[in-house]
Amino acid sequence: MKQNVAEIVTFKLAPGVTADHYIGLSKTINDFVENCPGFIFRRLSSGNDGRWTDTAIWSDMEAAKAAADAFPQQDFAPKVMAAIDADTLDMRHEVIHFTRIPSESS
């Protein structure tokens, strides 16, 4: 049985990169991921500590790894990566064991 996979990328922005600038750059990734087989959803968040988290949910590990392998070849990738402090970058793929989304009546 195939299980959904969370691709979790955490990082800090490179010196001098503003949140608004990075958010704009990050949106350029959307067309790419939305056209990758197995894409389910993506979200970008940040904390008060300056760390950012980019999470994408994929149908399975093969889809997640295929998208990760194709990412560096995309036209937008150099600009996105230049906005990230490479020393803080961590990417991992995790199997999702369950998801709980409360209903509106809850």
C-alpha positions as a Python dict, from the first residue, in 0.01 Angstrom:
ca = {
    (1, 'M'): (0, 0, 0),
    (2, 'K'): (136, 338, -99),
    (3, 'Q'): (128, 609, 166),
    (4, 'N'): (119, 985, 128),
    (5, 'V'): (450, 1159, 192),
    (6, 'A'): (527, 1498, 346),
    (7, 'E'): (823, 1681, 200),
    (8, 'I'): (938, 1918, 474),
    (9, 'V'): (1196, 2183, 397),
    (10, 'T'): (1314, 2411, 679),
    (11, 'F'): (1551, 2705, 641),
    (12, 'K'): (1629, 3067, 721),
    (13, 'L'): (1637, 3341, 463),
    (14, 'A'): (1969, 3464, 329),
    (15, 'P'): (2094, 3794, 474),
    (16, 'G'): (1911, 4090, 322),
    (17, 'V'): (1618, 3885, 186),
    (18, 'T'): (1282, 4012, 310),
    (19, 'A'): (982, 3795, 386),
    (20, 'D'): (778, 3963, 111),
    (21, 'H'): (1053, 3903, -144),
    (22, 'Y'): (1083, 3536, -52),
    (23, 'I'): (707, 3481, -53),
    (24, 'G'): (695, 3622, -406),
    (25, 'L'): (979, 3395, -516),
    (26, 'S'): (820, 3097, -347),
    (27, 'K'): (496, 3144, -540),
    (28, 'T'): (691, 3082, -863),
    (29, 'I'): (726, 2719, -748),
    (30, 'N'): (349, 2662, -750),
    (31, 'D'): (304, 2596, -1124),
    (32, 'F'): (588, 2344, -1113),
    (33, 'V'): (458, 2143, -818),
    (34, 'E'): (97, 2159, -934),
    (35, 'N'): (201, 1994, -1260),
    (36, 'C'): (408, 1721, -1096),
    (37, 'P'): (243, 1379, -1080),
    (38, 'G'): (128, 1296, -729),
    (39, 'F'): (111, 1654, -595),
    (40, 'I'): (-160, 1703, -330),
    (41, 'F'): (-93, 2039, -161),
    (42, 'R'): (174, 2283, -50),
    (43, 'R'): (203, 2543, 226),
    (44, 'L'): (468, 2791, 336),
    (45, 'S'): (497, 2907, 696),
    (46, 'S'): (743, 3095, 915),
    (47, 'G'): (804, 3134, 1285),
    (48, 'N'): (911, 3415, 1514),
    (49, 'D'): (1257, 3254, 1530),
    (50, 'G'): (1321, 3332, 1161),
    (51, 'R'): (1285, 2971, 1045),
    (52, 'W'): (1066, 2893, 747),
    (53, 'T'): (894, 2567, 661),
    (54, 'D'): (786, 2471, 310),
    (55, 'T'): (567, 2162, 320),
    (56, 'A'): (441, 1970, 19),
    (57, 'I'): (223, 1662, 39),
    (58, 'W'): (269, 1394, -228),
    (59, 'S'): (75, 1080, -314),
    (60, 'D'): (376, 859, -243),
    (61, 'M'): (755, 855, -197),
    (62, 'E'): (825, 806, -568),
    (63, 'A'): (632, 1123, -658),
    (64, 'A'): (802, 1322, -381),
    (65, 'K'): (1151, 1214, -485),
    (66, 'A'): (1082, 1270, -855),
    (67, 'A'): (972, 1629, -786),
    (68, 'A'): (1273, 1690, -559),
    (69, 'D'): (1506, 1557, -830),
    (70, 'A'): (1344, 1779, -1097),
    (71, 'F'): (1342, 2096, -884),
    (72, 'P'): (1707, 2203, -944),
    (73, 'Q'): (1656, 2200, -1322),
    (74, 'Q'): (1370, 2452, -1310),
    (75, 'D'): (1429, 2810, -1430),
    (76, 'F'): (1317, 2959, -1099),
    (77, 'A'): (1536, 2735, -880),
    (78, 'P'): (1856, 2947, -876),
    (79, 'K'): (1669, 3257, -757),
    (80, 'V'): (1477, 3066, -491),
    (81, 'M'): (1791, 2893, -363),
    (82, 'A'): (1990, 3221, -358),
    (83, 'A'): (1727, 3364, -120),
    (84, 'I'): (1784, 3080, 130),
    (85, 'D'): (2072, 3055, 378),
    (86, 'A'): (2217, 2724, 255),
    (87, 'D'): (2375, 2650, 593),
    (88, 'T'): (2028, 2631, 751),
    (89, 'L'): (1857, 2425, 480),
    (90, 'D'): (1718, 2085, 580),
    (91, 'M'): (1492, 1873, 360),
    (92, 'R'): (1335, 1542, 449),
    (93, 'H'): (1060, 1312, 329),
    (94, 'E'): (831, 1154, 588),
    (95, 'V'): (558, 895, 548),
    (96, 'I'): (222, 1028, 666),
    (97, 'H'): (56, 782, 901),
    (98, 'F'): (-273, 968, 939),
    (99, 'T'): (-436, 1304, 876),
    (100, 'R'): (-713, 1452, 1087),
    (101, 'I'): (-911, 1742, 944),
    (102, 'P'): (-1198, 1844, 1172),
    (103, 'S'): (-1537, 1876, 1010),
    (104, 'E'): (-1715, 2210, 1015),
    (105, 'S'): (-1964, 2075, 1267),
    (106, 'S'): (-1689, 1981, 1517),
}
